[in-house]
């Protein structure tokens, strides 16, 4: 479904200081599933830039230049956030908050400051300014703003755009403006969830010998995971740290019943040298003899830093590139054959925390780096 020409109830000034624009974006509640108001405001603002061709699909927006350049780069970011914090007294309960008392100076607090309203503000400010004074970017640019990133993959707005408008997402190189502390993070680890199940026999706990304890039977699973030494794998010059952990355990029915079933949920973060099939086989080999079922998986993405556009971007940023340990949507671009990196303002370790915040100067520096590279 394509939706066009929305009337926004909130008007965004894309030419204000990019840190103040970040605060304006935060002040529009956009928890996953509630992105419409922000998407309307973003679309309305972008339609005022005559050099951009706009397509809207649900609460996702694609804005493209058509300058006939030899290279096209994609700048992408998600509009949604995780739910607002509920901790009483948390600074994060305020839509946006400047502890210094001076808007645009120092730290900005609020849900989405790092993940990833700062990055989205950089996208919007860049779109509004790259034609100033008759200037034009050296590359064609596709801006992508999408909904439903912070929820299950089946709802992903970027996934929907790939299905419905894949031709509009053609490009030579993609930058996802997730928080990276202003450093290029290449590719990403893959992720997989599995469930290992043990089965016993229920009995009254006063006569435990009449049954078989499924939770006790899961002890070797936990022992193997605890003893497992995760690898660090070099992929195209970057060292990706893997991890394999039990993340949840469920078993038992009552305090006086021997449990007849236990499920250990496992998360494997695997380096992008492996396919999901290889990752699954690796876990199954470790847990041989147990009933293991894969419940979810997403492939990783190789860093692709040897691509000329990626190399020139890394050189423009100037900092040594790092691997991305968590999974991000760069993997979706990788599946399309587009080398992709993560690059954005803010500390990724603050994402989703009640005290989430970003330094105003970090947002400005991210914008400067992209302007310089595209200039």
ZIFENKA-V727469 format. One record per residue. RES is the residue in one small letter. SS is DSSP state (helix for helix, strand for strand, loop for the rest). NEAR is the number of other C-alpha atoms within 10 Angstrom. Layout:
BEGIN
RES,SS,NEAR ; RES,SS,NEAR
END
This chain:
BEGIN
x,loop,8 ; x,loop,12 ; x,loop,12 ; x,loop,16 ; x,loop,12 ; x,loop,16 ; x,loop,12 ; x,loop,17 ; x,loop,11 ; x,loop,16 ; x,loop,14 ; x,loop,19 ; x,loop,17 ; x,loop,23 ; x,loop,14 ; x,loop,11 ; x,loop,15 ; x,helix,28 ; x,helix,28 ; x,helix,21 ; x,helix,23 ; x,helix,30 ; x,helix,26 ; x,helix,19 ; x,helix,26 ; x,helix,27 ; x,loop,17 ; x,loop,18 ; x,loop,19 ; x,loop,24 ; x,strand,18 ; x,loop,19 ; x,loop,16 ; x,loop,17 ; x,loop,22 ; x,helix,21 ; x,helix,17 ; x,helix,25 ; x,helix,25 ; x,helix,23 ; x,helix,20 ; x,helix,26 ; x,helix,25 ; x,helix,20 ; x,helix,19 ; x,helix,22 ; x,loop,17 ; x,loop,10 ; x,loop,15 ; x,loop,11 ; x,loop,17 ; x,loop,20 ; x,strand,14 ; x,strand,19 ; x,strand,19 ; x,strand,22 ; x,strand,18 ; x,loop,17 ; x,loop,24 ; x,strand,27 ; x,strand,26 ; x,strand,23 ; x,strand,23 ; x,strand,21 ; x,loop,20 ; x,loop,13 ; x,loop,15 ; x,loop,9 ; x,loop,12 ; x,loop,9 ; x,loop,13 ; x,strand,22 ; x,strand,23 ; x,strand,24 ; x,strand,23 ; x,strand,24 ; x,strand,28 ; x,strand,27 ; x,loop,33 ; x,loop,28 ; x,strand,27 ; x,loop,19 ; x,loop,14 ; x,loop,19 ; x,loop,18 ; x,loop,10 ; x,loop,10 ; x,loop,8 ; x,loop,10 ; x,loop,12 ; x,helix,20 ; x,helix,24 ; x,helix,18 ; x,loop,15 ; x,loop,19 ; x,loop,23 ; x,strand,20 ; x,strand,18 ; x,loop,13 ; x,loop,11 ; x,loop,10 ; x,loop,10 ; x,loop,16 ; x,loop,19 ; x,loop,15 ; x,loop,17 ; x,strand,21 ; x,strand,26 ; x,strand,25 ; x,loop,27 ; x,loop,33 ; x,loop,34 ; x,helix,36 ; x,helix,33 ; x,helix,31 ; x,helix,27 ; x,helix,33 ; x,helix,36 ; x,helix,31 ; x,helix,31 ; x,helix,27 ; x,helix,29 ; x,helix,23 ; x,helix,23 ; x,helix,23 ; x,helix,20 ; x,helix,24 ; x,helix,20 ; x,helix,15 ; x,loop,15 ; x,loop,14 ; x,helix,8 ; x,helix,7 ; x,helix,6 ; x,loop,10 ; x,loop,16 ; x,loop,16 ; x,loop,14 ; x,loop,18 ; x,strand,19 ; x,strand,24 ; x,strand,24 ; x,strand,24 ; x,strand,25 ; x,strand,24 ; x,strand,25 ; x,loop,31 ; x,loop,26 ; x,loop,23 ; x,loop,18 ; x,loop,14 ; x,loop,9 ; x,helix,14 ; x,helix,10 ; x,helix,15 ; x,loop,19 ; x,helix,22 ; x,helix,27 ; x,helix,19 ; x,helix,18 ; x,helix,21 ; x,helix,17 ; x,helix,10 ; x,helix,13 ; x,helix,16 ; x,helix,13 ; x,helix,10 ; x,helix,15 ; x,helix,22 ; x,loop,18 ; x,loop,19 ; x,loop,18 ; x,strand,24 ; x,strand,26 ; x,strand,25 ; x,strand,23 ; x,loop,29 ; x,loop,30 ; x,loop,27 ; x,loop,19 ; x,loop,19 ; x,loop,21 ; x,loop,20 ; x,loop,26 ; x,strand,27 ; x,strand,28 ; x,loop,33 ; x,strand,29 ; x,loop,29 ; x,strand,27 ; x,strand,25 ; x,strand,20 ; x,strand,20 ; x,strand,21 ; x,strand,19 ; x,strand,20 ; x,strand,22 ; x,strand,21 ; x,strand,18 ; x,loop,17 ; x,strand,15 ; x,loop,19 ; x,strand,18 ; x,strand,15 ; x,helix,16 ; x,helix,10 ; x,helix,11 ; x,helix,15 ; x,helix,11 ; x,helix,13 ; x,loop,17 ; x,strand,18 ; x,loop,25 ; x,helix,22 ; x,helix,22 ; x,helix,13 ; x,helix,17 ; x,loop,21 ; x,helix,13 ; x,helix,12 ; x,helix,19 ; x,helix,17 ; x,helix,10 ; x,helix,12 ; x,helix,18 ; x,helix,12 ; x,helix,8 ; x,loop,13 ; x,loop,11 ; x,loop,15 ; x,loop,14 ; x,strand,14 ; x,strand,16 ; x,strand,14 ; x,strand,17 ; x,loop,14 ; x,loop,14 ; x,strand,19 ; x,strand,16 ; x,strand,24 ; x,strand,18 ; x,loop,20 ; x,strand,18 ; x,strand,20 ; x,strand,17 ; x,strand,18 ; x,strand,11 ; x,strand,11 ; x,strand,16 ; x,strand,12 ; x,strand,19 ; x,loop,17 ; x,loop,12 ; x,loop,10 ; x,loop,9 ; x,loop,13 ; x,strand,18 ; x,strand,27 ; x,loop,24 ; x,loop,20 ; x,strand,21 ; x,strand,22 ; x,strand,21 ; x,strand,22 ; x,strand,20 ; x,strand,22 ; x,strand,19 ; x,strand,23 ; x,strand,26 ; x,strand,33 ; x,loop,30 ; x,loop,26 ; x,loop,19 ; x,loop,17 ; x,loop,16 ; x,helix,19 ; x,helix,10 ; x,helix,12 ; x,helix,21 ; x,helix,20 ; x,helix,12 ; x,helix,15 ; x,helix,19 ; x,helix,18 ; x,helix,10 ; x,helix,13 ; x,loop,17 ; x,loop,11 ; x,loop,9 ; x,loop,15 ; x,strand,13 ; x,strand,20 ; x,strand,14 ; x,strand,15 ; x,strand,11 ; x,strand,14 ; x,strand,19 ; x,strand,20 ; x,loop,25 ; x,loop,30 ; x,strand,29 ; x,loop,25 ; x,loop,29 ; x,loop,21 ; x,loop,23 ; x,loop,12 ; x,loop,15 ; x,helix,12 ; x,helix,19 ; x,helix,23 ; x,helix,12 ; x,helix,14 ; x,helix,21 ; x,helix,21 ; x,helix,13 ; x,helix,14 ; x,helix,20 ; x,loop,12 ; x,loop,11 ; x,loop,10 ; x,loop,20 ; x,strand,19 ; x,strand,23 ; x,loop,25 ; x,loop,23 ; x,loop,17 ; x,loop,18 ; x,loop,21 ; x,loop,25 ; x,helix,28 ; x,helix,25 ; x,helix,18 ; x,helix,24 ; x,helix,22 ; x,helix,12 ; x,loop,14 ; x,loop,13 ; x,loop,21 ; x,strand,26 ; x,strand,32 ; x,strand,34 ; x,strand,28 ; x,loop,25 ; x,loop,31 ; x,loop,31 ; x,loop,30 ; x,loop,20 ; x,helix,17 ; x,helix,13 ; x,helix,17 ; x,loop,21 ; x,loop,19 ; x,loop,16 ; x,loop,19 ; x,loop,17 ; x,loop,23 ; x,strand,26 ; x,strand,28 ; x,strand,20 ; x,helix,25 ; x,helix,17 ; x,helix,20 ; x,helix,27 ; x,helix,18 ; x,helix,17 ; x,helix,24 ; x,helix,22 ; x,helix,15 ; x,helix,16 ; x,helix,18 ; x,helix,17 ; x,helix,12 ; x,helix,16 ; x,helix,18 ; x,loop,12
END
